[in-house]
Amino acid sequence: MPDNSASNIATADALTLLLQNQHAIGAAIDEFAKWFSENGAETVGDNAIAAMETLDTNAQALTNAIMRLREC
C-alpha cells in the first residue's frame, strides 16, 4: 500500500488555508451584521447571523477533517 502521508499533508494544508479564509469571511459578515442591526436593517442583520452560523458549522467539520488527515 503506498504511503499517502505527503498527500494527506498537502490536503490538510489546503484545507487549513480554506478554513482561515472562512474565518476571515465570518469576521467580515459579523461586522456587516452589527452595522445592519445598528442602522435599522434588523432583517438583513439576522440573515447575516444565520450565514455566520453555517460558516461556524462548516468550520468545525473542516477542522475535524484537517485533524484526521494530520493524524495519518
Biopython code that builds the backbone (N, CA, C, O; Angstrom):
import numpy as np
from Bio.PDB.StructureBuilder import StructureBuilder

atoms = [
    (1, "MET", "N", (0.845, -1.182, 0.000)),
    (1, "MET", "CA", (0.000, 0.000, 0.000)),
    (1, "MET", "C", (0.886, 1.239, 0.000)),
    (1, "MET", "O", (1.783, 1.346, 0.836)),
    (2, "PRO", "N", (0.657, 2.181, -0.919)),
    (2, "PRO", "CA", (1.508, 3.366, -0.988)),
    (2, "PRO", "C", (1.307, 4.271, 0.230)),
    (2, "PRO", "O", (0.245, 4.283, 0.852)),
    (3, "ASP", "N", (2.359, 5.026, 0.548)),
    (3, "ASP", "CA", (2.310, 5.963, 1.656)),
    (3, "ASP", "C", (1.635, 7.243, 1.182)),
    (3, "ASP", "O", (2.121, 7.908, 0.267)),
    (4, "ASN", "N", (0.526, 7.582, 1.804)),
    (4, "ASN", "CA", (-0.229, 8.770, 1.406)),
    (4, "ASN", "C", (0.018, 9.953, 2.328)),
    (4, "ASN", "O", (-0.719, 10.938, 2.276)),
    (5, "SER", "N", (1.046, 9.874, 3.174)),
    (5, "SER", "CA", (1.248, 10.930, 4.159)),
    (5, "SER", "C", (1.524, 12.282, 3.500)),
    (5, "SER", "O", (1.020, 13.302, 3.969)),
    (6, "ALA", "N", (2.310, 12.310, 2.431)),
    (6, "ALA", "CA", (2.590, 13.573, 1.746)),
    (6, "ALA", "C", (1.306, 14.153, 1.149)),
    (6, "ALA", "O", (1.080, 15.362, 1.205)),
    (7, "SER", "N", (0.487, 13.302, 0.592)),
    (7, "SER", "CA", (-0.799, 13.736, 0.035)),
    (7, "SER", "C", (-1.718, 14.246, 1.141)),
    (7, "SER", "O", (-2.395, 15.261, 0.978)),
    (8, "ASN", "N", (-1.736, 13.531, 2.268)),
    (8, "ASN", "CA", (-2.569, 13.964, 3.394)),
    (8, "ASN", "C", (-2.119, 15.321, 3.923)),
    (8, "ASN", "O", (-2.951, 16.165, 4.258)),
    (9, "ILE", "N", (-0.817, 15.532, 3.997)),
    (9, "ILE", "CA", (-0.292, 16.810, 4.489)),
    (9, "ILE", "C", (-0.669, 17.932, 3.533)),
    (9, "ILE", "O", (-1.096, 19.000, 3.971)),
    (10, "ALA", "N", (-0.518, 17.704, 2.246)),
    (10, "ALA", "CA", (-0.872, 18.727, 1.259)),
    (10, "ALA", "C", (-2.360, 19.052, 1.314)),
    (10, "ALA", "O", (-2.752, 20.215, 1.229)),
    (11, "THR", "N", (-3.178, 18.027, 1.455)),
    (11, "THR", "CA", (-4.621, 18.237, 1.551)),
    (11, "THR", "C", (-4.972, 18.996, 2.823)),
    (11, "THR", "O", (-5.778, 19.926, 2.794)),
    (12, "ALA", "N", (-4.366, 18.599, 3.940)),
    (12, "ALA", "CA", (-4.615, 19.284, 5.209)),
    (12, "ALA", "C", (-4.165, 20.746, 5.133)),
    (12, "ALA", "O", (-4.841, 21.634, 5.653)),
    (13, "ASP", "N", (-3.037, 20.990, 4.493)),
    (13, "ASP", "CA", (-2.559, 22.371, 4.346)),
    (13, "ASP", "C", (-3.537, 23.203, 3.524)),
    (13, "ASP", "O", (-3.821, 24.349, 3.874)),
    (14, "ALA", "N", (-4.051, 22.642, 2.441)),
    (14, "ALA", "CA", (-5.014, 23.362, 1.601)),
    (14, "ALA", "C", (-6.304, 23.620, 2.369)),
    (14, "ALA", "O", (-6.869, 24.711, 2.286)),
    (15, "LEU", "N", (-6.771, 22.626, 3.112)),
    (15, "LEU", "CA", (-7.985, 22.816, 3.904)),
    (15, "LEU", "C", (-7.771, 23.852, 5.003)),
    (15, "LEU", "O", (-8.692, 24.597, 5.337)),
    (16, "THR", "N", (-6.581, 23.905, 5.560)),
    (16, "THR", "CA", (-6.277, 24.901, 6.583)),
    (16, "THR", "C", (-6.377, 26.309, 6.010)),
    (16, "THR", "O", (-6.907, 27.212, 6.658)),
    (17, "LEU", "N", (-5.867, 26.495, 4.795)),
    (17, "LEU", "CA", (-5.987, 27.805, 4.153)),
    (17, "LEU", "C", (-7.441, 28.166, 3.892)),
    (17, "LEU", "O", (-7.841, 29.312, 4.092)),
    (18, "LEU", "N", (-8.230, 27.204, 3.449)),
    (18, "LEU", "CA", (-9.657, 27.463, 3.236)),
    (18, "LEU", "C", (-10.351, 27.795, 4.551)),
    (18, "LEU", "O", (-11.220, 28.665, 4.592)),
    (19, "LEU", "N", (-9.977, 27.116, 5.614)),
    (19, "LEU", "CA", (-10.556, 27.392, 6.919)),
    (19, "LEU", "C", (-10.198, 28.804, 7.386)),
    (19, "LEU", "O", (-11.039, 29.505, 7.948)),
    (20, "GLN", "N", (-8.963, 29.215, 7.155)),
    (20, "GLN", "CA", (-8.564, 30.578, 7.514)),
    (20, "GLN", "C", (-9.366, 31.605, 6.717)),
    (20, "GLN", "O", (-9.771, 32.633, 7.260)),
    (21, "ASN", "N", (-9.594, 31.333, 5.442)),
    (21, "ASN", "CA", (-10.434, 32.217, 4.621)),
    (21, "ASN", "C", (-11.855, 32.262, 5.175)),
    (21, "ASN", "O", (-12.478, 33.322, 5.227)),
    (22, "GLN", "N", (-12.354, 31.110, 5.585)),
    (22, "GLN", "CA", (-13.703, 31.044, 6.117)),
    (22, "GLN", "C", (-13.821, 31.875, 7.393)),
    (22, "GLN", "O", (-14.827, 32.555, 7.596)),
    (23, "HIS", "N", (-12.811, 31.827, 8.247)),
    (23, "HIS", "CA", (-12.819, 32.644, 9.466)),
    (23, "HIS", "C", (-12.797, 34.135, 9.115)),
    (23, "HIS", "O", (-13.484, 34.932, 9.754)),
    (24, "ALA", "N", (-12.026, 34.504, 8.125)),
    (24, "ALA", "CA", (-11.966, 35.911, 7.707)),
    (24, "ALA", "C", (-13.316, 36.367, 7.155)),
    (24, "ALA", "O", (-13.769, 37.471, 7.459)),
    (25, "ILE", "N", (-13.947, 35.539, 6.362)),
    (25, "ILE", "CA", (-15.272, 35.866, 5.821)),
    (25, "ILE", "C", (-16.274, 35.996, 6.964)),
    (25, "ILE", "O", (-17.107, 36.901, 6.965)),
    (26, "GLY", "N", (-16.191, 35.100, 7.925)),
    (26, "GLY", "CA", (-17.088, 35.169, 9.079)),
    (26, "GLY", "C", (-16.915, 36.465, 9.848)),
    (26, "GLY", "O", (-17.898, 37.069, 10.277)),
    (27, "ALA", "N", (-15.672, 36.899, 10.027)),
    (27, "ALA", "CA", (-15.410, 38.150, 10.740)),
    (27, "ALA", "C", (-15.999, 39.339, 9.976)),
    (27, "ALA", "O", (-16.552, 40.259, 10.580)),
    (28, "ALA", "N", (-15.880, 39.316, 8.657)),
    (28, "ALA", "CA", (-16.445, 40.396, 7.847)),
    (28, "ALA", "C", (-17.973, 40.393, 7.931)),
    (28, "ALA", "O", (-18.590, 41.450, 8.064)),
    (29, "ILE", "N", (-18.570, 39.232, 7.854)),
    (29, "ILE", "CA", (-20.031, 39.131, 7.951)),
    (29, "ILE", "C", (-20.494, 39.616, 9.321)),
    (29, "ILE", "O", (-21.535, 40.263, 9.434)),
    (30, "ASP", "N", (-19.728, 39.307, 10.356)),
    (30, "ASP", "CA", (-20.063, 39.767, 11.703)),
    (30, "ASP", "C", (-20.113, 41.291, 11.759)),
    (30, "ASP", "O", (-21.027, 41.870, 12.345)),
    (31, "GLU", "N", (-19.126, 41.928, 11.148)),
    (31, "GLU", "CA", (-19.107, 43.397, 11.116)),
    (31, "GLU", "C", (-20.308, 43.950, 10.363)),
    (31, "GLU", "O", (-20.940, 44.910, 10.805)),
    (32, "PHE", "N", (-20.619, 43.341, 9.224)),
    (32, "PHE", "CA", (-21.789, 43.779, 8.460)),
    (32, "PHE", "C", (-23.074, 43.578, 9.262)),
    (32, "PHE", "O", (-23.934, 44.458, 9.288)),
    (33, "ALA", "N", (-23.206, 42.432, 9.910)),
    (33, "ALA", "CA", (-24.412, 42.140, 10.688)),
    (33, "ALA", "C", (-24.596, 43.169, 11.794)),
    (33, "ALA", "O", (-25.706, 43.646, 12.032)),
    (34, "LYS", "N", (-23.501, 43.506, 12.467)),
    (34, "LYS", "CA", (-23.579, 44.502, 13.530)),
    (34, "LYS", "C", (-24.014, 45.857, 12.962)),
    (34, "LYS", "O", (-24.881, 46.524, 13.526)),
    (35, "TRP", "N", (-23.412, 46.249, 11.855)),
    (35, "TRP", "CA", (-23.750, 47.545, 11.253)),
    (35, "TRP", "C", (-25.208, 47.583, 10.813)),
    (35, "TRP", "O", (-25.916, 48.555, 11.075)),
    (36, "PHE", "N", (-25.659, 46.508, 10.133)),
    (36, "PHE", "CA", (-27.045, 46.463, 9.675)),
    (36, "PHE", "C", (-28.011, 46.551, 10.855)),
    (36, "PHE", "O", (-28.987, 47.300, 10.807)),
    (37, "SER", "N", (-27.741, 45.795, 11.904)),
    (37, "SER", "CA", (-28.622, 45.785, 13.067)),
    (37, "SER", "C", (-28.670, 47.146, 13.752)),
    (37, "SER", "O", (-29.724, 47.568, 14.226)),
    (38, "GLU", "N", (-27.546, 47.824, 13.803)),
    (38, "GLU", "CA", (-27.483, 49.133, 14.453)),
    (38, "GLU", "C", (-28.093, 50.250, 13.606)),
    (38, "GLU", "O", (-28.386, 51.333, 14.114)),
    (39, "ASN", "N", (-28.282, 49.981, 12.315)),
    (39, "ASN", "CA", (-28.774, 51.016, 11.405)),
    (39, "ASN", "C", (-30.146, 50.683, 10.818)),
    (39, "ASN", "O", (-30.469, 51.090, 9.702)),
    (40, "GLY", "N", (-30.933, 49.953, 11.566)),
    (40, "GLY", "CA", (-32.327, 49.747, 11.199)),
    (40, "GLY", "C", (-32.618, 48.650, 10.202)),
    (40, "GLY", "O", (-33.753, 48.544, 9.736)),
    (41, "ALA", "N", (-31.666, 47.847, 9.862)),
    (41, "ALA", "CA", (-31.897, 46.746, 8.917)),
    (41, "ALA", "C", (-31.762, 45.421, 9.656)),
    (41, "ALA", "O", (-30.910, 44.592, 9.337)),
    (42, "GLU", "N", (-32.633, 45.245, 10.660)),
    (42, "GLU", "CA", (-32.533, 44.064, 11.518)),
    (42, "GLU", "C", (-32.671, 42.754, 10.741)),
    (42, "GLU", "O", (-31.986, 41.778, 11.046)),
    (43, "THR", "N", (-33.545, 42.730, 9.750)),
    (43, "THR", "CA", (-33.741, 41.502, 8.974)),
    (43, "THR", "C", (-32.457, 41.106, 8.251)),
    (43, "THR", "O", (-32.089, 39.932, 8.221)),
    (44, "VAL", "N", (-31.785, 42.084, 7.675)),
    (44, "VAL", "CA", (-30.521, 41.816, 6.991)),
    (44, "VAL", "C", (-29.488, 41.337, 8.006)),
    (44, "VAL", "O", (-28.736, 40.399, 7.741)),
    (45, "GLY", "N", (-29.458, 41.985, 9.167)),
    (45, "GLY", "CA", (-28.543, 41.555, 10.226)),
    (45, "GLY", "C", (-28.823, 40.134, 10.668)),
    (45, "GLY", "O", (-27.893, 39.354, 10.873)),
    (46, "ASP", "N", (-30.098, 39.785, 10.820)),
    (46, "ASP", "CA", (-30.476, 38.419, 11.204)),
    (46, "ASP", "C", (-30.052, 37.410, 10.142)),
    (46, "ASP", "O", (-29.583, 36.321, 10.474)),
    (47, "ASN", "N", (-30.213, 37.765, 8.868)),
    (47, "ASN", "CA", (-29.795, 36.871, 7.784)),
    (47, "ASN", "C", (-28.287, 36.673, 7.793)),
    (47, "ASN", "O", (-27.798, 35.570, 7.549)),
    (48, "ALA", "N", (-27.552, 37.742, 8.072)),
    (48, "ALA", "CA", (-26.096, 37.638, 8.139)),
    (48, "ALA", "C", (-25.681, 36.734, 9.290)),
    (48, "ALA", "O", (-24.745, 35.946, 9.155)),
    (49, "ILE", "N", (-26.367, 36.842, 10.415)),
    (49, "ILE", "CA", (-26.060, 35.980, 11.565)),
    (49, "ILE", "C", (-26.342, 34.522, 11.224)),
    (49, "ILE", "O", (-25.584, 33.636, 11.621)),
    (50, "ALA", "N", (-27.419, 34.263, 10.494)),
    (50, "ALA", "CA", (-27.720, 32.891, 10.063)),
    (50, "ALA", "C", (-26.615, 32.357, 9.155)),
    (50, "ALA", "O", (-26.235, 31.190, 9.253)),
    (51, "ALA", "N", (-26.105, 33.209, 8.278)),
    (51, "ALA", "CA", (-24.999, 32.789, 7.403)),
    (51, "ALA", "C", (-23.760, 32.470, 8.224)),
    (51, "ALA", "O", (-23.033, 31.525, 7.916)),
    (52, "MET", "N", (-23.518, 33.255, 9.267)),
    (52, "MET", "CA", (-22.359, 33.001, 10.135)),
    (52, "MET", "C", (-22.492, 31.666, 10.858)),
    (52, "MET", "O", (-21.499, 30.966, 11.060)),
    (53, "GLU", "N", (-23.710, 31.312, 11.245)),
    (53, "GLU", "CA", (-23.922, 30.026, 11.906)),
    (53, "GLU", "C", (-23.551, 28.873, 10.975)),
    (53, "GLU", "O", (-22.978, 27.875, 11.410)),
    (54, "THR", "N", (-23.880, 29.018, 9.698)),
    (54, "THR", "CA", (-23.493, 27.997, 8.713)),
    (54, "THR", "C", (-21.979, 27.931, 8.586)),
    (54, "THR", "O", (-21.404, 26.844, 8.539)),
    (55, "LEU", "N", (-21.333, 29.089, 8.531)),
    (55, "LEU", "CA", (-19.868, 29.106, 8.466)),
    (55, "LEU", "C", (-19.258, 28.421, 9.685)),
    (55, "LEU", "O", (-18.287, 27.674, 9.557)),
    (56, "ASP", "N", (-19.819, 28.670, 10.859)),
    (56, "ASP", "CA", (-19.302, 28.047, 12.076)),
    (56, "ASP", "C", (-19.443, 26.531, 12.034)),
    (56, "ASP", "O", (-18.520, 25.803, 12.400)),
    (57, "THR", "N", (-20.600, 26.062, 11.586)),
    (57, "THR", "CA", (-20.828, 24.613, 11.484)),
    (57, "THR", "C", (-19.836, 23.983, 10.521)),
    (57, "THR", "O", (-19.231, 22.953, 10.817)),
    (58, "ASN", "N", (-19.676, 24.615, 9.363)),
    (58, "ASN", "CA", (-18.754, 24.075, 8.364)),
    (58, "ASN", "C", (-17.305, 24.191, 8.812)),
    (58, "ASN", "O", (-16.483, 23.343, 8.466)),
    (59, "ALA", "N", (-16.982, 25.223, 9.573)),
    (59, "ALA", "CA", (-15.619, 25.373, 10.084)),
    (59, "ALA", "C", (-15.272, 24.212, 11.008)),
    (59, "ALA", "O", (-14.151, 23.704, 10.983)),
    (60, "GLN", "N", (-16.223, 23.801, 11.811)),
    (60, "GLN", "CA", (-15.963, 22.670, 12.709)),
    (60, "GLN", "C", (-15.737, 21.391, 11.911)),
    (60, "GLN", "O", (-14.847, 20.607, 12.239)),
    (61, "ALA", "N", (-16.526, 21.176, 10.878)),
    (61, "ALA", "CA", (-16.342, 19.989, 10.033)),
    (61, "ALA", "C", (-14.985, 20.025, 9.339)),
    (61, "ALA", "O", (-14.310, 18.999, 9.253)),
    (62, "LEU", "N", (-14.579, 21.190, 8.844)),
    (62, "LEU", "CA", (-13.258, 21.321, 8.219)),
    (62, "LEU", "C", (-12.146, 21.049, 9.230)),
    (62, "LEU", "O", (-11.168, 20.369, 8.918)),
    (63, "THR", "N", (-12.299, 21.578, 10.430)),
    (63, "THR", "CA", (-11.297, 21.356, 11.467)),
    (63, "THR", "C", (-11.160, 19.865, 11.767)),
    (63, "THR", "O", (-10.047, 19.354, 11.892)),
    (64, "ASN", "N", (-12.272, 19.180, 11.879)),
    (64, "ASN", "CA", (-12.239, 17.735, 12.136)),
    (64, "ASN", "C", (-11.542, 16.982, 11.006)),
    (64, "ASN", "O", (-10.750, 16.075, 11.259)),
    (65, "ALA", "N", (-11.834, 17.356, 9.766)),
    (65, "ALA", "CA", (-11.204, 16.698, 8.618)),
    (65, "ALA", "C", (-9.702, 16.952, 8.604)),
    (65, "ALA", "O", (-8.917, 16.047, 8.324)),
    (66, "ILE", "N", (-9.308, 18.178, 8.907)),
    (66, "ILE", "CA", (-7.882, 18.515, 8.947)),
    (66, "ILE", "C", (-7.174, 17.678, 10.007)),
    (66, "ILE", "O", (-6.091, 17.146, 9.763)),
    (67, "MET", "N", (-7.777, 17.564, 11.163)),
    (67, "MET", "CA", (-7.161, 16.781, 12.250)),
    (67, "MET", "C", (-7.024, 15.309, 11.858)),
    (67, "MET", "O", (-6.003, 14.681, 12.141)),
    (68, "ARG", "N", (-8.052, 14.760, 11.208)),
    (68, "ARG", "CA", (-7.957, 13.353, 10.769)),
    (68, "ARG", "C", (-6.846, 13.170, 9.753)),
    (68, "ARG", "O", (-6.105, 12.190, 9.820)),
    (69, "LEU", "N", (-6.718, 14.096, 8.814)),
    (69, "LEU", "CA", (-5.655, 13.998, 7.808)),
    (69, "LEU", "C", (-4.272, 14.102, 8.440)),
    (69, "LEU", "O", (-3.348, 13.401, 8.026)),
    (70, "ARG", "N", (-4.124, 14.957, 9.423)),
    (70, "ARG", "CA", (-2.824, 15.145, 10.054)),
    (70, "ARG", "C", (-2.436, 13.978, 10.955)),
    (70, "ARG", "O", (-1.258, 13.803, 11.265)),
    (71, "GLU", "N", (-3.413, 13.178, 11.377)),
    (71, "GLU", "CA", (-3.134, 12.002, 12.206)),
    (71, "GLU", "C", (-2.576, 10.846, 11.378)),
    (71, "GLU", "O", (-1.887, 9.979, 11.915)),
    (72, "CYS", "N", (-2.861, 10.826, 10.101)),
    (72, "CYS", "CA", (-2.418, 9.710, 9.241)),
    (72, "CYS", "C", (-0.952, 9.789, 8.912)),
    (72, "CYS", "O", (-0.430, 8.929, 8.202)),
]
sb = StructureBuilder()
sb.init_structure("model")
sb.init_model(0)
sb.init_chain("A")
sb.init_seg("    ")
for serial, (resi, resn, name, xyz) in enumerate(atoms, 1):
    if name == "N":
        sb.init_residue(resn, " ", resi, " ")
    sb.init_atom(name, np.array(xyz, "f"), 0.0, 1.0, " ", f" {name:<3s}", serial, name[0])
structure = sb.get_structure()
